[in-house]
């Protein structure tokens, strides 16, 4: 089983907590993306990033001095979003670290597919950004089936805890032999299932932590997840979509 999650926009540099264990598998592709970004003007970069002046200035400077092969942070410690705070990998015990090393993969518009201890540097680039690289119209076209091919070579079950923006870079390209199991976190309101962005991020991070704590390798065991008030709903779920309802029974 491989668990896929999204990255976060905010990134941190931490070269002390854990050692990196190598470079990303698609480092050559990341180099080409870096070159495409560096060819853009600051104004064009800000439009691509859809951010304010301060964030744009920070990332233009990061891009100007960007090194992809030294001074790197383990990927799982580099992202600072809500999901990562609830995962809290910085306080994982040895067995939990070993679990995520094997099972967890982080999707990235810039790096493609990251193992937890691959060394990365701060960047700003969402998967849905319309960046043309080597004649491809956007990053989905640039990455094509590479990410799915890599996952399919490692496992026959992909547990999807990523947002739709990122999971669509993988799901359409997976062979039929690979099960793509999505977890949905929501609340019932007026007979409808409502997904709230912040709560979903919290639940995804908490689920990664729970999976690591319980060393889960059987997809069916995921139904036992019952944290942050969520419970598995058999009536709302399907074979490839496990639904967890907040306050459910």
C-alpha positions in Angstrom: 0.0 0.0 0.0 1.1 3.5 -0.8 -0.5 6.6 0.7 -0.6 9.7 -1.3 -1.0 13.2 0.2 -0.8 16.8 -1.1 2.0 19.2 -0.3 1.4 22.6 1.4 2.1 26.1 0.1 4.0 27.1 3.2 7.4 25.5 3.5 10.1 25.3 6.2 13.9 24.8 6.2 14.9 22.2 8.8 18.4 20.6 8.2 18.8 19.4 11.8 15.8 17.2 13.0 16.3 14.3 10.5 18.8 13.6 7.8 17.8 13.5 4.2 18.0 10.1 2.6 18.7 11.1 -1.0 17.4 13.3 -3.8 13.9 13.1 -5.3 13.4 10.5 -7.9 12.4 13.1 -10.5 15.2 15.5 -9.7 16.0 15.9 -13.4 12.4 16.9 -14.2 12.5 19.4 -11.2 15.6 21.0 -12.7 13.7 21.5 -16.0 10.7 23.0 -14.1 13.1 25.3 -12.2 14.6 26.5 -15.5 11.1 27.2 -16.9 10.2 29.3 -13.8 13.5 31.2 -13.9 12.8 32.2 -17.5 9.6 34.1 -16.3 9.6 37.7 -15.2 8.7 38.6 -11.5 5.3 39.9 -12.8 4.6 36.6 -14.7 5.6 34.6 -11.7 3.3 36.5 -9.4 0.4 35.9 -11.8 1.3 32.2 -12.0 1.5 31.9 -8.2 -1.6 34.0 -7.6 -0.2 35.6 -4.4 0.4 39.0 -2.8 3.5 41.2 -3.3 5.3 40.0 -0.2 4.9 36.3 -0.9 5.9 36.9 -4.6 9.0 38.8 -3.5 10.0 36.0 -1.1 9.6 33.3 -3.8 11.3 35.3 -6.6 14.3 35.5 -4.3 14.1 31.8 -3.5 14.0 31.0 -7.1 16.9 33.2 -8.0 19.2 31.4 -5.5 17.6 27.9 -5.7 19.8 24.9 -5.1 18.2 21.5 -5.7 21.1 19.3 -4.5 22.4 20.8 -1.2 21.1 22.4 2.0 18.0 20.3 1.8 15.2 19.5 4.2 13.4 16.1 4.4 10.2 16.5 2.5 7.9 15.4 5.3 9.4 18.1 7.5 9.4 20.8 4.9 5.7 21.4 4.6 3.9 23.4 7.2 0.2 23.1 6.3 -2.7 22.0 8.6 -2.4 18.4 7.3 1.2 18.2 8.4 0.6 19.7 11.8 -1.9 17.0 12.5 0.4 14.3 11.1 3.1 15.7 13.4 6.0 13.7 11.8 8.6 15.5 14.0 7.5 13.5 17.0 7.1 10.1 15.3 8.8 7.2 17.0 11.2 4.9 15.1 8.6 2.4 14.0 6.3 5.2 12.8 9.1 6.8 10.8 9.9 3.4 9.2 6.2 3.1 8.3 6.0 6.4 6.5 9.4 5.8 4.8 7.9 2.8 3.1 4.2 3.7 2.7 3.9 7.5 2.4 4.3 9.5 -0.8 3.9 13.3 -1.3 2.7 14.6 -4.6 4.2 17.8 -5.8 3.8 20.0 -8.9 7.6 20.8 -8.7 9.1 17.5 -7.6 6.4 15.1 -8.9 6.5 12.3 -6.3 8.4 12.5 -3.0 9.4 10.0 -0.5 9.3 11.4 3.1 13.0 11.8 3.5 13.9 13.0 0.0 15.7 16.3 0.3 13.8 19.3 -0.9 14.2 23.1 -1.0 11.3 25.6 -0.6 9.4 26.4 -3.8 6.0 27.7 -4.7 4.2 25.8 -7.5 0.8 24.2 -7.3 0.0 21.2 -9.5 -2.8 23.1 -11.3 -0.5 26.1 -12.2 -0.5 26.7 -15.9 3.2 26.5 -16.4 4.4 25.4 -19.8 7.5 23.1 -19.6 9.1 21.7 -22.7 6.1 22.5 -24.8 3.6 20.9 -22.5 0.6 23.2 -21.7 0.6 22.6 -18.0 2.0 20.4 -15.2 -0.5 17.7 -15.6 0.6 17.3 -19.2 4.3 17.6 -18.2 4.1 14.8 -15.6 1.8 12.7 -17.7 1.7 9.1 -16.5 5.2 9.2 -14.8 3.8 9.5 -11.2 1.2 6.7 -11.6 3.8 4.5 -13.3 6.2 4.9 -10.3 3.4 4.1 -7.8 2.2 1.1 -9.8 5.7 -0.3 -9.7 5.7 -0.2 -5.9 2.2 -1.3 -5.0 -1.2 -2.6 -6.0 -3.1 -0.3 -3.6 -3.0 3.5 -3.6 -4.7 5.1 -0.6 -5.7 8.5 -1.7 -5.5 11.2 1.0 -4.7 13.9 -1.5 -6.9 16.8 -2.7 -8.5 16.5 -6.2 -6.0 18.9 -7.6 -3.2 16.5 -6.9 -4.9 13.1 -7.1 -5.9 13.8 -10.7 -2.2 13.8 -11.6 -2.2 10.1 -10.6 -5.7 8.4 -10.8 -6.3 8.6 -14.6 -3.0 7.0 -15.4 -3.1 4.0 -13.0 -3.5 0.6 -14.5 -6.7 -1.3 -13.7 -4.7 -3.8 -11.6 -4.0 -1.0 -9.0 -6.8 -0.3 -6.6 -7.3 3.5 -6.0 -9.0 3.9 -2.6 -10.1 7.4 -1.7 -11.0 8.5 1.9 -13.7 11.2 2.1 -14.3 13.1 5.3 -17.5 15.0 5.8 -20.5 16.1 7.8 -24.1 15.3 7.2 -26.4 18.3 6.7 -29.9 18.2 5.3 -29.3 14.7 4.0 -26.2 15.7 2.1 -22.5 15.1 2.8 -20.6 18.3 3.2 -16.8 18.4 2.9 -15.1 21.3 4.7 -11.6 22.1 3.5 -9.9 22.7 6.8 -11.5 19.8 8.5 -10.6 17.5 5.6 -6.9 18.6 5.9 -7.0 17.9 9.6 -8.5 14.5 9.1 -6.1 13.5 6.4 -3.1 14.4 8.6 -4.6 12.6 11.6 -5.3 9.5 9.5 -1.6 9.3 8.3 -0.6 9.5 12.0 -3.1 6.8 12.9 -2.0 4.6 10.1 1.6 4.9 11.2 0.8 4.3 14.9 -1.1 1.2 14.0 1.2 0.0 11.2 -1.8 -0.5 8.9 -1.1 -2.4 5.7 -4.5 -4.0 5.1 -6.8 -1.5 3.3 -9.9 -2.9 5.0 -8.5 -2.0 8.4 -8.7 1.7 7.5 -12.4 1.4 8.3 -11.4 1.3 12.0 -10.2 5.0 11.9 -12.3 6.9 14.5 -10.5 10.1 15.4 -11.4 13.8 15.5 -15.0 12.7 15.9 -15.1 10.8 12.5 -16.6 7.3 12.1 -16.7 5.1 9.1 -20.1 5.0 7.3 -20.8 1.8 5.6 -24.0 3.1 4.0 -22.2 6.1 2.3 -19.1 4.2 1.3 -18.2 2.2 -1.7 -15.4 -0.3 -2.5 -13.0 2.4 -3.6 -14.4 5.3 -1.5 -14.4 5.0 2.2 -16.5 7.8 3.8 -16.0 9.0 7.3 -18.7 11.2 8.8 -18.1 13.5 11.7 -20.4 12.6 14.5 -21.4 9.5 12.7 -22.3 6.2 14.3 
